[in-house]
Structures are given as structure tokens and as C-alpha cells.
Amino acid sequence: MSRPDSAVSTMSIDTTFDALASDRRRRVLALVSDSMTTVDTVARQLAASQLETDPGSVPDEQLTDYRIALVHTDLPLLEAAGLLEWDREGETISRADALPIDVETIEQSGDRDWDPVFSALADGHRRAVLAILEEVDDPLTVETLAQRLAKRVEVPRETVTIALHHRHLPLLVEAGLVDRVGRRVRYGGEDLEVSLDVSGTDTEPGPFLARTVQ
């Protein structure tokens, strides 16, 4: 049985954010230009950056370690998310025609830790939380948020409330996407929208995080 279009779309967004929830994978995208490059070239550049040396001075053992990580972990995830094209036989990779984020801007964004941001976004219920909070001017109690989320995602409110308390809100707060105000919560991701953009959605243009809820 085929999945509904909405489920496929949500899975695609989940996969994209999950692939981006790694500094190394984002650096791969930043290193890979629109033209083809080789797996070995990217592995050498990654190793050189980590070791703070020039690419020609990377020891063979370190190069092998980075190449293994690329081939077995990073490239499969980036390819599955549609962020790059990988020719296994020719051992070449190239970036997708249109990326959903500006990786160069993120690479230059200073001290922000983007891993928890993208990890938090790699879940449809958490993105729904952000969309709900963006729609209101005042902070919401967790109980009110749970009620609205349960209706939106069609999950029992008791289940949603437990998930909010023990999983979703802690991750969103850690990522700086939600702020706690006493016993209430409010949207806190305005500053991220300067660095992030999403293309190819069917919804009307608007705040970045709300546009990722599909």
C-alpha cells in the first residue's frame, strides 16, 4: 500500500533535517560545489580542516577514517535527503541544484550550535508545535499547547501532553526554538529565520519554521 502524499512529504522533511543535524554533513555540503568533485577530495578537505593543516599534509590513516565515515554514513544520508548526487562507480559527488538552506551562511554564523536545531526540526510534531506558537501573540500554557497540538496531529491529548513534557519541549528549548516564560511557552526562533530558508514548499511564503510543517 502506498503512503499518502502528506506522509511522504513529512518523511522527506524529516529526512532532510536529520541529514542536516550534523556539523560534518553540513560542511560536506559547503565543500561540494555545483560541479562534480571526488569523495577523496572532500575527505581530504574535511580532515585538513579538523587537523588544522593543509590538505596535502593529511596522514593516510586520517584520510582513510574520514573517507569511511563519508561513504558509510554521511553520503548515504545526504543522498537520501536529496541534498547531493553521488556516483558510486565514479566516486564523484555534486550538490543538488537547489538546497533547502544556505549552508554557506550557516557555516559563517559564528558560535551557534546547529546540530540541536536541525535535530529538533526533524520531527513533524515538533514542527507543528512551532507553527502553533508562531500563530499566537502571547505565550501558551503547556496544557493549551497540548490541546491544540492534539487536534492538529490527531493524537490523544494525554499522549501529546506526555510527549511535550518529556521529549518535544526540552529539545525545542535546548535548540533555542522555544522559550519558557514561567509556566508558559512561546516561539523563540525569530533569529534563526535570517540564516535559514526553505524552498520548494507548496504553502504560501511565510516564516521559515511554519513553512516546514507538512
JOUR-V476311 format. One line per field, one symbol per residue. ss: DSSP state (@ for helix, = for strand, . for the rest). psi: psi as a letter, one per 40 degrees, with the letter a starting at -180 (. if undefined). burial: 1 if it has 9 or more other C-alpha atoms within 8 Angstrom, else 0. A space follows every 50 residues. Layout:
BEGIN
ss=???
psi=???
burial=???
END
This chain:
BEGIN
ss=....@@@@@@@@@@@@@@@@..@@@@@@@@@.....==@@@@@@@@@@@@ @...@@@..@@@@@@@@@@@@@@@@@@@@@...====....====..... ..@@@@@.......@@@@@@@..@@@@@@@@@@@.....==@@@@@@@@@ @@@...@@@@@@@@@@@@@@@@@@...====..====..@@@@@...... .......@@@@...
psi=hiiidddddddddddddddefhdddddddddhaeiiiidddddddddddd efiideehiddddddddddddecdddddddefeihhgddefiiiiidhie igdddddeebehheddddddefhdddddddddddeidiiiiddddddddd ddefiidddddddddecdddddddeeeiihgbeiiihfedddedeiihie ieiiiahdddeeh.
burial=00000001110111111111111011111101100111100111111110 00101001000110011111101111111011111100001111110010 01100110000001111111111111111111110000111100111111 10000010011011100111111011111100011111100010111100 00000001111110
END
